[in-house]
Amino acid sequence: MLGGTWRRGRMCPWRRSGRTLGRVFAPHLPRRSVLLGLLAAPLTVAACSKDQPKPGGPTTTSATTATTAAPPVQVTGAGLPADLLGTMTALYLGGKVPAGGAVAAALAKRKSLTAPPKVAGSVGKWKGVPIAVVASGSDLTLLVKGKSWSVVGGWWPSLGVATSPVATMRVLAIGSDARPNQKVASQRSDSLHIIGVDSKGVGGIVGIPRDSWVPLASGGTNKINAALPFGGPKNVVKTVSRTSGVQLDGYLMTGFKGFRAMINAVGGLRYVAPAVFKGEHGILAKKGLNILRGEPALSFARERHTLKNGDFGRSQNQGRLMLAGMSMARAGGPKALVKYLGAMSPHVETDLSTEQVLNLGASVFRASPNTVKNVVVPGGVGTRSGQSVVLLGSGALSIFRDMRNGRLGA
């Protein structure tokens, strides 16, 4: 209560006579107090006639102020859901961020900002699981939603975390020879590539000739592409791991139908050919920029008869198409990554987690695909069990050893 006390120690009841009640301001109050009171809320003084202060006595006043709380400071981003922005606010302005493993350890050392940054991103799904990619300047945040949004990867130089905390991955890309009416896992795997990823981005692509003569994890010795019909994709992973010594973290697999559908879903593959590429039935790619739709892209990937080095050259070209896809994703930026993954999702079989797939896709932003090495392991041509096969030697083993840490030439 400002400026004195009520007479008799209590408030006087309002009179019902209709008599106008006067407003009395204490002349001894500081001007700032009066102004603040006027701005915040009415300063009302009620007086009863029988309780009027005596001349020269203390002036009795009463003041009530109401303040409106300022809206909470939070991260905003057009088109992003409120619960996702809540996680981003905790990430940048301080608070508990849902994360696990190496990501949680890295974020525990972050330095919070004093003002919310501008963010942009997109939300989609991979195999029915909500995913999100959010960018802010040079920062990138990868999120997956279970009961709530959780940070599963990224890098945040603005917070002092410039290196991706995600561990090295080595993923096997399997291209099945399955036609549209055949099961993908029941046919031979005519395209095999190890894709390495580390904290610096994509570390290299290693192609394996389909006719490589190797011991199969399911038993016996055969061409490496026989591992798929003899035991499914996990048998292929085990066979390639044992042959190469590279510890594989999982696989991505598709067949002819899935490959065509995937390419068409992203609007075609932008491939820059260093020279004209002719196939058995005409030109498959002109020199310079080509937009390869589903069927032309499949023909490009399968062509071997016109190549001097046959299957080795075909595997090299398949790696080039992978790099073209990486370049498209990189050019589209973080917001487009969710779109591309969503387009691929129905046409790819995998044992990788959503978290792994998201980090694998985002690795294209760490380094330009133009710097990624694309090699095919060498081998000699021989005959086994009446078949023409590729015999892997020391040259192949050297490349495999180089790929064990996820990066060629490291």
Phi, psi and omega in degrees: 000136186260142166067051173118192182230157175288141175292144182067006173076013179210166178282143178276138177295150178291139176282147181259011184282354182085001180294134181293131179271137181277157175251127184239125176255135180288118183293343183270357180288145177299145181303320182299322180296319180294316181296318179297320179296318180295322182285322186279314183192160179299138176259103188252132178239120179257136181228143176259143185298322182282350180248019179298139179295147178291151178307134179082351179281179181291145178271131184257128179225161175220138181225139175233125181242145178232131180243144178263123182294138177292144179299146181296143178282125181210162178285139177237153179198126184300130175080359181264139183294155185298320182292328176292317178294331175296319176294320179293326178295316177297323180297313187270327187253000178105135181144176181282124180251122177298117181195167180217166174057225183295330179294314179298319180296320180292318182289337178295339182260005184289156176253115184293153177272161178266346179222145182292136178276168174276133180234155176214146180184191180212159182234139178204204181220147171236116182053038178085355181263128179297134177228158179212146174233122184235130180243148174210105185061237178269000179278148174220130180238130178251130184226148175231141183251123168255251171287330177214173180285133180234138178280124184244359179173177179132191175207146189221074180300331179293340179254008180084014178239087188268345183254137177297129181278358183288138182289162177301139177234144172230113188245139179263120174268121184246123174253108182280148178278014183293128173281171186307327183261013181247152176288134184300320185278358183259355182250171182289149179266096185273358176226119180227123180219133173267124177252122180258142179221136173224193184295344179268355180118205179292126186260355179148163177232128180241115178271145180239120179305137185295336182266012180300128183271110188218160171290133179271145179296335180277353179117145179081177179238137184197181172296145186297333180287349177281349182297329182291304180292339181273355182186009177078180185298328179292328176292324177295315180301314180295320181295315180294320179298316180292322181291319187266334188079005178269124179283107183273142181264350180161189184220160169232130186222142174211165177245190182302311182298314180295322180297312180299314182297321181295315180295317180293326182295333179263008177085017181097158182260126178275108183237127178261110183272134178289340180201169177296136180242113182258136176253189181296331186243025176127192183283126179266334177205133175275163177293135182098206186286131175232142171253101184268114175281186188304302184292313176300322179294321178294318178298319178300315184291334185264344186297130177216335186293332180270359182266138180296326182255019171050237183298329179296316179292323178297315179298323177297317179294323177298320176297324178295322177293323176298317179295325178296320177295321177296320180296321178298315180297320180295317180293327180288338178083172183305323182295329181280341184300317179299321179297314181294318179295321177296324179290326180282327191312312183290346189248008183234134172259139183203156171250008177284147176286163177301321178300316181294317180297319181295318178290324176298315179295319182288346181296341180292342181274351182279328180207150181294134176302339178295341181262357183280131179281134179237106185232159174239131181294138181279165177188161177267157180265132180214189180232130177221130180053037178075012181245148172280124186227168175254126180257112182283137182236207184296327180297319178293317181297326178295317179293319178300317179299322181294333184271355186298331179266009177086002182216125177283134176079010180286000000 
